[in-house]
């Protein structure tokens, strides 16, 4: 019935074997628990005395040798076998039950041991107050959240999942729940939960709804529900930042809360759209008891500029942005607001404001002079970004800034007047440390005067300032002492007028009191080194760096060959750079261009652009213009025709042996553009062309005009009919040209085409004479002699030109009026060598 192996106790029971192997693994068992373990009734047998089980036994347990256990050879009694089997089974079951109980007890002891060990760890011995403070430092700095809304929630969730103790501490710390974010991603249930757990802690509230949300109705309802929850806790508001997509939402937000907010320190209200010129209606200010308000940030929001001084008296930071057209505050309104908080204001930022053009503003500009009326003793940082040149000029003429350390001026048409007002600050030197001027026109002489007033300047950044030239670098080092002795950073990014040669010749000019050999070594690399091919006589010449500060000789003070007596020793020559690394700039040679000079200097990476209407000259009208030019040339050989190609002359339009003139009527001045500005300029020209319809124009009279530098005089045919259409087309580009800080077309334009030109009388002698030019001049004189007319030099060139124009007008005016009509159908823009053409809209 059962194999005979079950009669041998202690050898074939697998549970007893497992029990024997588990007992030594429980070192934590007590002495009383060890009494429960039964003693061994057998001794383990060596493996050498075991024999394999017999075949057909059904078990793989090795059996002892028959010689060691004679009982195994005894045949069991048939009568006692049925009585012994149940008892053995019962004994085995009891042993298994005791083994399970011991295993469970072992598991409990192990858990108690691990818990006791965890309690002895350093993190578990920290008091709950210290752990709560660590949690606060993890998400807050000085009471203000430094993490985003998503990161804040992740941090709290991760802390709560560490252990039960940490979860209890996190949920019982009010400051961890004082930051509330209301947006489309956070439910109002979480807002209500945070309000409950924050208890009496000050609240930092952010309400963010961007203009990307299409369903404005849901935004309004969410805002109303959120502020219904927040309004009962107004006494605890510490900061409130609201960003809404529209003006109606801002009005709804302001109407939803009213009452005292004694703890409110920061308030910001930003309206997202539309950010274009519009009128902003005044909103009511319903918050009361805001004496603690120190930071105000408004964007496209008007609480009444005349009454703003009554609400905001203790501000330390003022930020105003996005005010266009009539909604922008005037200079006097800003001065009243600044005056109200002048004692505590430390930071001022004005961004994106249209310049005021009221009569009151113009009167202030007409009588502008420095009269400090408001002193800002604590203002350290000021930023003016596209805030209007006239507004900034008036502000600087009325403000005294004795503590200003950081000044940033960006995207102003002309900053010469504000910089001049800064130079007139009368309270000694300015404590300015950082000066940033970005994309603004400046006058270098005034900037140098300002730098003389700021000896503590450490950072000077001039970004995209085309007026900066080598003059500024020369002025920095021409003085006996370094103009800015503490300067550590000089940035001239985008200042294309400063060439590499001007930077290389910047000498090492350090103050003798400054022992910074690193700066001296850096400036040494900018000095031109002498050439090895110089004569021996040049060794006696003084080197470029004549200064002898101790800092320049500190690293070689132990070398007698570099004492101050040997300063005239020739420096070693730097290796010559490969010419392929540099793009050679074109050399202007007027002799190759009939004496003409380049009016706009060549700048690498700059594209000169020009907007014009192409004019097609053909038939009788072209013959008439040639007759006019021929008569002018018969009067003076200095006239050069623009109607015929001149052989042997190279121009910008063509690279062949002849120069072909493209008749055109200009709509803009030459506009230098950078590479990233070309696409926007093309779009503006295309937009202007599509907004105008085709029209008919005609030429009315003959006149003479001079260019801006008065180096050339042009014989022109001026427009009569169509002048208003040309002017409207030209003015449509003025706004974009102003954004590019370029001059628009002339205020009283005279639209014309040029048919001939000559050098101005005061510039004829300034052109260097070369063989090619003299040969060309002689050919022109021979041509004039064949015509049988050689004019005598006139003592009054202007009078002679006027007489010529009057003669041409009387002789050819009738033919010009009859033949000078043409259709205006296209507008072209030339950017560099690329020409783009767009048609005008057709009449319906």
C-alpha positions in Angstrom: 0.0 0.0 0.0 2.8 2.4 0.9 6.5 1.9 0.1 8.5 0.6 3.0 10.5 3.8 3.1 7.8 5.5 5.3 8.7 3.2 8.1 12.2 4.8 8.4 11.6 8.1 10.3 13.8 11.0 9.8 15.3 9.9 6.5 12.7 10.2 3.8 10.5 13.1 5.0 11.1 16.1 2.7 9.4 18.5 5.2 11.8 17.4 7.9 14.7 18.1 5.6 13.4 21.5 4.8 12.8 22.2 8.5 16.4 21.1 9.2 17.7 23.6 6.6 15.6 26.5 7.8 16.3 26.3 11.5 19.9 27.7 11.2 18.6 30.7 9.1 16.7 32.2 12.1 19.2 33.9 14.3 16.5 36.1 15.8 14.6 33.2 17.5 14.5 33.5 21.3 15.4 30.7 23.7 11.8 30.0 24.4 11.1 29.6 20.7 14.0 27.2 20.3 12.4 24.8 22.8 9.7 24.2 20.3 12.1 22.6 17.9 12.3 18.9 18.7 15.8 17.4 19.1 17.2 15.1 16.6 16.6 11.5 17.1 19.0 10.5 14.4 22.4 11.5 13.2 23.2 12.5 9.7 24.8 9.7 7.7 27.8 10.3 5.4 27.2 10.2 1.7 29.6 7.3 1.3 27.4 5.0 3.3 24.3 5.7 1.2 23.2 3.4 -1.7 20.9 4.1 -4.6 17.3 3.2 -4.1 16.1 -0.1 -5.5 14.5 -0.2 -8.9 10.8 0.2 -8.9 10.7 1.9 -5.5 9.2 5.1 -6.9 11.5 7.4 -5.0 14.9 9.0 -5.7 15.9 9.3 -2.0 19.2 7.5 -1.3 19.0 4.8 1.2 21.6 3.6 3.8 23.5 0.4 3.5 21.7 -2.7 4.8 24.6 -3.5 7.1 24.1 -0.3 9.1 20.4 -0.8 9.7 19.4 -4.3 10.3 15.8 -3.2 11.0 15.4 -2.6 7.3 15.7 -6.3 6.7 13.0 -7.2 9.2 9.8 -8.1 7.5 6.9 -6.0 8.8 4.1 -7.7 10.5 1.0 -7.8 8.4 -1.2 -7.1 11.4 0.7 -4.0 12.8 1.0 -2.3 9.4 -2.6 -0.9 9.1 -2.3 0.4 12.7 1.0 2.2 12.2 0.2 4.0 9.0 -2.4 6.5 10.3 -0.2 7.4 13.2 2.7 8.2 11.0 0.5 10.3 8.8 -0.8 12.2 11.8 2.7 12.7 13.0 3.8 14.0 9.7 0.9 16.4 9.5 1.6 17.8 12.9 5.2 18.4 12.0 4.2 20.2 8.8 1.8 22.4 10.8 4.5 23.3 13.3 6.9 24.1 10.5 4.4 26.5 8.9 3.9 28.2 12.3 7.6 28.6 12.7 8.0 30.1 9.2 5.3 32.6 9.9 6.9 33.5 13.2 10.2 33.9 11.4 8.6 36.3 8.9 7.2 38.4 11.8 10.6 38.5 13.5 12.3 39.6 10.2 9.8 42.4 9.7 10.3 43.6 13.3 14.0 43.5 12.8 13.8 45.6 9.6 11.5 48.1 11.2 13.8 48.5 14.2 16.7 49.0 11.8 14.8 51.6 9.9 14.0 53.5 13.1 17.7 53.7 13.8 18.5 55.3 10.4 19.3 59.1 10.4 16.4 60.1 8.2 13.9 58.5 10.7 15.4 60.3 13.6 14.7 63.8 12.1 11.8 65.7 13.7 8.7 66.2 11.6 9.2 70.0 11.7 12.6 69.7 10.0 11.3 67.3 7.3 8.4 69.8 6.6 11.0 72.6 6.3 13.0 70.5 3.8 9.8 70.0 1.8 9.2 73.7 1.7 12.7 74.4 0.5 12.2 71.9 -2.2 9.3 73.9 -3.8 9.7 77.4 -2.4 12.4 80.0 -2.0 11.5 82.9 0.2 7.8 82.0 0.0 7.7 82.0 -3.8 7.4 78.9 -5.9 10.4 78.2 -8.0 8.9 75.2 -9.8 6.3 75.1 -12.6 2.8 74.0 -11.9 3.4 70.6 -13.3 6.7 70.1 -11.5 5.1 71.3 -8.2 2.4 68.6 -8.4 4.9 65.9 -9.3 7.1 66.8 -6.3 4.3 66.6 -3.8 3.0 63.4 -5.3 6.5 61.8 -5.1 7.0 62.9 -1.5 3.6 61.5 -0.5 4.4 58.0 -1.9 7.7 57.5 0.0 6.2 56.5 3.3 3.2 57.0 5.6 5.1 59.4 7.8 6.1 61.6 4.9 2.6 61.6 3.5 1.2 62.8 6.9 3.9 65.5 7.1 3.2 66.7 3.6 -0.5 66.8 4.0 -0.2 68.7 7.4 2.2 71.4 6.1 0.1 74.3 4.9 2.8 76.1 2.9 3.1 73.1 0.6 -0.4 73.7 -0.6 -0.4 77.5 -0.8 0.5 77.6 -4.6 -2.7 77.4 -6.6 -2.8 77.2 -10.4 -6.1 77.6 -12.3 -6.0 76.7 -16.0 -7.5 74.2 -18.4 -5.3 71.4 -17.1 -6.0 71.7 -13.3 -9.5 71.0 -12.1 -11.3 73.1 -9.6 -11.5 70.2 -7.2 -7.7 70.4 -6.8 -8.1 74.1 -6.1 -10.6 73.5 -3.4 -8.4 70.7 -1.9 -5.4 73.1 -1.8 -7.5 75.8 -0.2 -8.5 73.4 2.6 -5.0 72.0 3.2 -3.3 75.5 3.1 -5.3 76.5 6.2 -4.1 80.1 7.0 -0.9 80.2 4.9 -0.5 83.1 2.3 -1.7 82.1 -1.1 0.1 82.4 -4.4 -2.5 82.3 -7.2 -1.9 81.9 -10.9 -4.8 82.1 -13.4 -3.5 81.3 -16.9 -5.7 81.1 -20.0 -3.8 81.8 -23.2 -5.2 83.1 -26.5 -4.9 79.7 -28.0 -8.2 78.6 -26.4 -11.0 78.7 -28.9 -14.0 78.3 -26.6 -14.2 81.6 -24.8 -17.5 80.7 -23.1 -15.9 77.9 -21.2 -13.0 80.2 -20.1 -15.5 82.7 -18.7 -17.4 80.1 -16.7 -14.2 78.6 -15.4 -12.9 82.0 -14.3 -16.2 82.8 -12.5 -16.2 79.4 -10.7 -12.6 79.7 -9.7 -12.9 83.2 -8.2 -16.0 82.1 -6.4 -13.7 79.7 -4.6 -10.9 82.2 -4.1 -12.9 85.3 -3.0 -13.5 84.1 0.6 -9.8 83.8 1.0 -8.8 87.3 -0.2 -7.3 88.0 3.2 -4.6 85.4 2.5 -3.7 86.5 -1.1 0.0 87.1 -1.3 0.4 87.1 -5.1 -2.2 87.1 -7.9 -1.1 86.6 -11.5 -3.8 86.6 -14.1 -3.4 86.0 -17.9 -6.6 86.0 -20.0 -7.1 85.9 -23.7 -9.4 88.9 -24.1 -10.5 92.2 -22.7 -13.9 90.8 -21.7 -12.3 88.2 -19.5 -10.2 90.8 -17.7 -13.4 92.8 -16.9 -15.1 89.6 -15.6 -12.1 88.8 -13.4 -12.0 92.3 -11.9 -15.7 92.3 -11.2 -15.6 88.9 -9.5 -13.5 90.1 -6.5 -13.7 93.2 -4.4 -12.6 93.9 -0.9 -9.6 94.2 1.2 -6.4 92.3 0.4 -3.9 93.3 3.1 -1.3 90.7 2.3 -1.3 91.2 -1.5 2.3 91.9 -2.6 2.3 91.0 -6.3 -0.4 91.7 -8.8 -0.2 91.1 -12.6 -2.9 91.2 -15.2 -2.0 90.5 -18.8 -4.5 90.5 -21.7 -3.3 88.4 -24.6 -5.2 89.6 -27.7 -5.4 91.7 -29.7 -1.9 93.1 -29.6 -2.5 95.8 -32.2 -3.4 99.5 -32.1 -6.7 99.8 -30.3 -8.4 101.8 -27.6 -8.5 100.3 -24.1 -11.4 101.2 -21.9 -10.7 102.0 -18.3 -11.2 99.2 -15.8 -12.3 99.7 -12.2 -9.8 98.9 -9.4 -11.8 97.2 -6.7 -9.1 95.9 -4.4 -8.9 97.7 -1.1 -6.2 98.0 1.6 -3.4 97.2 -0.8 -0.7 98.9 1.2 1.5 95.8 0.9 1.5 95.8 -2.9 5.1 96.1 -4.1 5.1 94.5 -7.6 2.7 95.6 -10.4 2.7 94.1 -13.9 0.1 95.3 -16.4 -0.2 94.4 -20.1 -2.9 96.2 -22.2 -4.8 97.1 -19.0 -5.7 100.6 -17.9 -7.0 101.4 -14.4 -7.0 105.1 -15.1 -3.6 106.7 -15.4 -4.7 109.8 -13.7 -5.8 107.9 -10.6 -3.1 105.2 -10.6 -1.0 107.2 -8.2 -3.7 106.8 -5.6 -3.7 103.0 -5.8 0.0 102.3 -6.1 2.2 104.1 -3.6 4.6 101.5 -2.3 5.8 99.8 -5.5 9.3 98.4 -5.8 8.8 96.9 -9.3 6.8 98.4 -12.1 6.2 96.6 -15.4 4.0 98.1 -18.2 3.7 96.5 -21.6 1.6 96.5 -24.9 0.0 99.9 -25.0 -0.7 101.2 -28.5 -2.1 104.4 -30.1 -4.2 106.5 -27.7 -4.2 103.8 -24.9 -0.5 104.4 -24.3 0.2 106.5 -21.2 1.8 109.9 -21.8 5.0 111.0 -20.2 3.4 113.2 -17.6 1.1 110.3 -16.6 4.0 108.0 -16.2 5.9 110.7 -14.2 2.9 111.0 -11.8 2.9 107.2 -11.3 6.6 107.0 -10.8 6.5 110.0 -8.4 4.0 108.2 -6.2 6.4 105.3 -5.6 9.7 107.1 -6.0 10.9 106.3 -2.5 10.7 102.5 -2.9 11.0 101.8 -6.7 13.9 99.6 -7.5 13.0 98.2 -11.0 11.2 99.9 -13.9 10.3 98.2 -17.2 8.5 99.7 -20.2 7.9 97.6 -23.3 6.0 98.0 -26.5 4.4 101.4 -26.3 3.5 103.8 -29.0 5.0 107.2 -28.9 2.6 109.9 -27.8 1.9 112.6 -30.3 -0.3 114.9 -28.2 0.2 118.7 -28.1 1.2 118.5 -24.5 3.9 116.0 -25.4 5.2 118.1 -28.3 5.4 121.1 -26.0 7.6 119.2 -23.6 9.8 118.1 -26.4 10.1 121.6 -27.8 11.3 122.9 -24.4 13.3 119.8 -23.5 16.1 120.4 -21.0 17.3 118.6 -17.9 15.3 119.7 -14.9 15.3 116.8 -12.3 12.0 116.9 -10.5 11.8 113.3 -9.2 14.6 111.5 -7.4 14.6 107.7 -7.5 17.1 106.8 -4.7 16.6 103.0 -4.9 16.1 102.4 -8.7 18.8 99.9 -9.8 17.4 98.4 -12.9 15.6 100.1 -15.9 14.6 98.5 -19.2 13.1 100.4 -22.1 12.1 98.2 -25.0 10.4 99.9 -27.9 8.9 102.4 -25.5 9.1 105.6 -27.7 12.0 108.0 -28.1 10.1 111.1 -27.0 8.6 109.4 -24.0 12.1 108.2 -22.8 13.6 111.7 -23.5 11.0 113.4 -21.3 11.4 110.7 -18.5 15.2 111.1 -18.4 14.9 114.9 -18.4 12.8 114.8 -15.2 14.3 111.9 -13.3 17.4 111.8 -11.1 19.0 108.3 -11.0 21.7 108.2 -8.3 21.6 104.4 -7.9 21.0 103.1 -11.4 23.2 100.0 -12.0 21.6 98.3 -15.1 20.2 100.1 -18.1 18.8 98.5 -21.2 17.6 100.5 -24.3 16.3 98.5 -27.2 14.5 99.3 -30.5 14.4 103.1 -30.3 14.5 105.2 -33.4 17.1 107.5 -31.9 18.6 107.3 -28.4 20.8 110.4 -28.7 18.5 112.6 -26.7 18.0 110.1 -23.8 21.8 109.5 -23.7 22.4 113.2 -23.7 20.0 113.6 -20.7 21.9 110.8 -18.8 25.1 112.8 -19.4 23.6 115.7 -17.6 23.0 113.9 -14.4 24.6 116.3 -11.9 25.1 114.1 -8.8 28.6 113.0 -9.6 29.5 109.8 -11.5 26.7 107.4 -12.3 27.0 103.9 -10.5 26.1 102.2 -13.8 27.6 98.7 -14.1 25.7 97.3 -17.1 24.7 99.2 -20.3 22.9 97.4 -23.1 21.9 99.2 -26.3 20.1 97.0 -28.8 19.0 98.0 -32.4 19.0 101.7 -31.6 20.6 104.7 -33.4 23.1 106.5 -31.2 25.7 109.2 -31.5 29.1 108.0 -30.7 30.3 111.3 -29.2 27.5 111.3 -26.7 28.1 107.6 -25.9 31.8 108.4 -25.1 30.6 111.3 -22.9 28.4 108.9 -21.0 31.2 106.3 -20.6 33.3 109.0 -19.0 30.6 109.4 -16.4 30.4 105.7 -15.5 33.9 104.6 -14.3 32.4 101.5 -12.6 31.0 100.1 -15.9 31.7 96.3 -16.1 29.6 95.3 -19.1 28.9 97.2 -22.3 26.8 95.5 -25.0 26.1 97.2 -28.3 23.9 94.9 -30.4 23.0 95.6 -34.0 24.0 99.3 -33.7 25.1 100.3 -37.2 26.3 103.7 -36.0 29.1 102.2 -34.0 32.4 102.7 -35.9 36.1 102.4 -35.1 35.8 105.8 -33.5 34.4 104.2 -30.3 37.2 101.7 -30.0 39.7 104.5 -30.5 38.1 106.6 -27.9 38.2 103.8 -25.4 41.9 103.7 -25.5 43.0 107.2 -26.6 42.8 108.6 -23.1 45.8 108.7 -20.8 43.9 106.2 -18.6 41.6 103.5 -19.7 38.2 105.1 -20.3 36.4 102.2 -18.5 38.9 100.7 -16.1 36.5 98.1 -14.7 35.2 96.9 -18.0 35.0 93.1 -18.3 32.7 92.6 -21.2 32.5 94.5 -24.5 30.1 93.1 -27.1 29.6 94.7 -30.5 27.4 91.9 -32.0 25.9 93.0 -35.3 27.9 96.3 -35.5 28.9 95.9 -39.1 30.6 99.2 -39.4 33.5 98.0 -37.1 36.0 96.2 -39.2 38.5 93.7 -38.0 41.4 96.1 -38.5 39.9 98.5 -36.0 39.7 95.7 -33.4 43.3 94.6 -34.0 44.8 98.1 -33.5 43.1 98.5 -30.1 46.2 98.9 -28.0 46.8 97.5 -24.6 45.9 100.4 -22.3 45.6 99.4 -18.7 45.7 101.6 -15.6 48.9 101.3 -13.6 46.8 100.7 -10.6 45.3 97.6 -12.2 47.5 94.5 -11.8 45.3 92.2 -13.9 47.9 90.5 -16.1 45.3 88.3 -17.7 43.5 91.3 -19.2 46.8 92.8 -20.3 47.8 89.6 -22.0 44.4 89.4 -23.7 44.7 93.0 -25.1 48.3 92.3 -26.2 46.8 89.8 -28.7 45.0 92.7 -30.4 48.1 94.8 -31.0 49.7 94.8 -34.5 53.1 93.1 -34.4 56.1 94.4 -36.3 57.3 92.8 -39.5 60.5 90.7 -39.6 61.4 92.3 -43.0 61.8 95.8 -41.4 65.2 97.5 -41.6 67.5 97.6 -38.7 66.8 101.3 -38.4 63.2 100.5 -37.4 64.4 98.7 -34.3 65.0 102.1 -32.6 61.3 103.1 -33.2 58.9 103.0 -30.3 56.6 100.0 -30.4 52.8 100.3 -30.7 52.2 99.7 -27.0 54.0 102.6 -25.3 52.4 102.0 -21.9 54.6 100.5 -19.2 52.3 99.4 -16.4 53.6 97.0 -13.8 50.9 94.6 -14.8 52.3 94.2 -18.3 55.7 93.1 -16.8 54.5 91.1 -13.8 54.9 87.7 -15.3 58.4 88.5 -16.5 59.7 90.5 -13.6 62.5 88.1 -12.9 63.8 88.2 -16.5 66.3 91.0 -16.9 65.8 91.0 -20.6 62.3 92.3 -20.1 62.9 95.1 -17.8 61.3 98.6 -18.6 64.6 99.7 -20.2 64.2 97.2 -23.0 60.6 98.1 -24.0 61.7 99.0 -27.5 62.6 95.5 -28.4 60.9 94.3 -31.5 58.0 91.8 -31.0 57.8 88.5 -32.7 55.8 88.2 -35.9 52.5 86.4 -35.9 52.0 83.7 -38.6 50.3 85.1 -41.7 46.8 83.9 -42.1 45.7 82.4 -45.4 44.0 85.0 -47.6 41.2 82.5 -48.4 39.9 83.1 -44.9 38.9 86.6 -45.7 36.5 88.0 -48.3 38.2 91.0 -50.0 36.1 94.1 -49.9 35.7 95.9 -53.2 37.9 98.9 -53.7 36.1 101.9 -55.0 37.8 103.4 -58.0 35.8 106.4 -59.4 37.9 106.3 -62.5 36.2 103.1 -63.5 32.8 104.6 -63.1 33.1 107.9 -64.9 34.0 109.7 -61.6 31.1 108.4 -59.6 31.5 107.5 -56.0 29.8 104.8 -53.9 27.3 106.6 -51.6 26.7 103.5 -49.4 29.9 101.8 -48.2 30.3 98.1 -48.9 29.5 95.9 -45.9 29.8 92.1 -45.9 26.5 90.5 -45.4 24.5 93.6 -46.3 22.2 93.9 -49.3 21.2 97.3 -50.7 17.6 97.3 -51.7 15.5 99.7 -53.8 11.8 99.8 -54.6 10.8 101.3 -57.9 8.3 101.2 -60.8 9.9 100.1 -64.1 9.4 102.5 -67.0 9.5 101.2 -70.5 11.0 103.8 -72.9 10.3 103.2 -76.6 9.1 104.8 -79.8 8.6 108.5 -80.1 9.0 109.1 -76.4 12.4 107.5 -76.4 13.4 109.7 -79.4 12.2 112.8 -77.5 14.3 112.0 -74.4 17.3 111.4 -76.6 16.8 114.8 -78.2 16.6 116.4 -74.7 19.8 114.7 -73.6 21.5 115.6 -76.9 20.6 119.3 -76.5 21.9 119.2 -72.9 25.2 117.6 -74.0 25.6 120.3 -76.7 25.3 122.9 -73.9 27.8 121.1 -71.6 30.0 118.1 -72.4 29.9 117.1 -68.7 26.4 115.5 -69.2 26.4 111.7 -69.4 23.4 110.0 -71.0 21.5 107.3 -69.1 19.6 106.2 -72.2 22.5 104.7 -74.0 25.0 102.0 -72.8 28.5 103.3 -72.3 31.2 100.8 -73.6 34.0 99.8 -71.4 32.2 100.8 -68.2 31.3 98.2 -65.5 28.4 98.7 -63.3 26.4 96.9 -60.6 23.7 95.9 -62.9 25.8 94.1 -65.4 29.2 92.4 -65.5 29.6 92.7 -69.3 31.6 95.2 -71.2 28.7 97.6 -71.4 26.5 99.2 -68.7 22.8 99.1 -69.4 20.5 101.5 -67.6 17.1 100.3 -66.4 14.7 103.3 -66.5 12.7 103.4 -63.3 10.8 105.7 -61.0 12.0 105.4 -57.4 9.6 104.8 -54.5 12.2 104.5 -51.8 15.7 105.4 -50.9 18.5 102.8 -51.1 17.7 100.6 -48.1 20.6 98.4 -46.6 19.2 95.1 -45.4 20.6 92.1 -43.6 20.0 88.6 -44.7 17.2 87.9 -42.3 15.4 91.1 -43.2 15.0 90.3 -46.9 12.0 88.1 -46.8 10.0 90.5 -44.6 10.8 93.4 -46.9 9.7 91.4 -49.9 6.4 90.6 -48.2 5.8 94.2 -47.4 6.4 95.3 -51.0 4.2 92.5 -52.3 1.4 93.6 -49.9 1.7 97.2 -50.9 1.5 96.2 -54.6 -1.6 94.1 -54.1 -3.4 96.8 -52.1 -3.0 99.4 -55.0 -4.8 99.3 -58.4 -3.2 100.0 -61.7 -3.4 103.6 -62.9 -2.2 106.0 -65.7 0.5 108.6 -65.1 2.3 111.1 -67.3 5.4 113.2 -67.3 4.8 117.0 -67.0 8.1 118.9 -66.9 11.9 118.7 -67.1 14.0 119.5 -64.0 17.4 119.0 -62.4 18.0 117.3 -59.1 21.1 116.5 -57.0 21.7 113.4 -54.8 22.1 113.6 -51.1 25.8 114.1 -50.9 25.6 116.6 -53.8 28.2 114.8 -55.8 26.1 114.5 -58.9 23.4 116.4 -60.7 20.7 114.6 -62.6 18.6 115.8 -65.6 15.1 114.4 -64.8 11.6 114.2 -66.2 9.1 114.8 -63.4 5.7 113.2 -62.9 2.5 115.3 -63.2 -0.6 113.1 -63.3 -0.4 110.1 -61.0 1.6 111.9 -58.3 -0.9 111.0 -55.5 -1.0 107.3 -56.5 2.8 107.2 -56.4 2.9 108.9 -53.0 0.3 106.6 -51.5 2.3 103.6 -52.8 5.5 105.0 -51.3 4.0 105.8 -48.0 2.6 102.3 -47.6 6.3 101.2 -47.0 7.1 103.9 -44.5 5.9 101.9 -41.4 8.1 98.9 -42.3 11.1 101.1 -43.0 10.7 102.7 -39.6 10.8 99.2 -38.0 14.0 98.6 -39.9 15.3 102.0 -38.6 15.6 103.3 -42.1 14.5 106.6 -43.4 11.3 106.7 -45.5 11.1 108.5 -48.8 11.3 112.2 -48.9 8.5 114.1 -47.1 7.7 116.1 -50.2 8.7 113.6 -52.9 9.3 114.6 -56.6 8.7 111.4 -58.5 10.8 111.3 -61.7 13.1 109.3 -64.0 16.7 110.3 -64.6 17.9 110.6 -68.2 21.3 112.1 -67.8 23.8 113.0 -65.1 27.0 114.9 -64.5 29.4 115.4 -61.6 28.7 118.3 -59.4 31.0 121.3 -60.0 32.6 121.1 -56.6 33.5 117.4 -57.0 35.0 117.4 -60.4 38.4 118.3 -59.2 38.2 115.8 -56.4 38.3 112.8 -58.7 41.8 111.5 -59.3 42.9 111.7 -62.9 44.1 108.4 -64.4 45.0 107.5 -68.0 41.7 105.7 -68.7 39.7 108.6 -67.4 41.7 111.2 -69.4 41.3 109.2 -72.5 37.5 109.0 -71.9 37.4 112.8 -71.3 39.3 113.5 -74.5 36.9 111.4 -76.4 33.9 113.3 -75.0 35.6 116.6 -75.9 36.2 115.4 -79.5 32.5 114.5 -79.7 31.5 117.9 -78.5 33.7 119.6 -81.0 32.1 117.7 -83.8 28.8 119.2 -82.8 30.2 122.6 -83.4 29.6 123.9 -79.9 32.1 124.2 -77.1 30.6 125.9 -74.0 32.7 128.3 -71.9 33.0 127.6 -68.2 30.3 129.3 -66.2 31.1 131.3 -63.1 27.7 130.3 -61.6 27.0 126.5 -62.1 23.6 126.6 -60.4 22.5 129.5 -62.6 23.7 127.7 -65.8 21.8 124.6 -64.8 18.6 126.6 -64.2 19.0 128.3 -67.5 19.4 124.9 -69.2 16.3 123.5 -67.6 14.3 126.6 -68.5 15.5 126.3 -72.1 14.7 122.6 -72.3 11.3 123.1 -70.7 10.3 125.8 -73.2 11.5 123.8 -76.2 10.3 120.3 -75.3 7.4 120.7 -72.9 4.6 120.4 -75.4 6.0 117.2 -76.9 6.6 115.8 -73.4 2.9 116.4 -72.4 1.6 114.7 -75.5 4.0 111.7 -75.5 4.6 111.2 -71.7 1.6 109.1 -70.8 2.2 105.5 -69.5 0.5 102.8 -67.6 1.7 101.8 -64.1 1.2 98.0 -63.8 4.1 96.6 -61.8 6.3 97.3 -58.8 9.8 95.9 -58.5 12.3 95.6 -55.7 15.9 95.0 -56.2 17.7 93.3 -53.2 21.4 93.0 -54.0 21.4 91.5 -57.5 18.0 89.8 -57.2 15.0 91.6 -58.8 11.4 90.7 -57.7 8.3 91.9 -59.6 4.7 92.0 -58.5 1.7 93.3 -60.5 -0.7 95.9 -59.1 -4.3 94.9 -58.6 -6.5 95.3 -61.7 -9.5 97.6 -61.7 -12.8 95.9 -61.2 
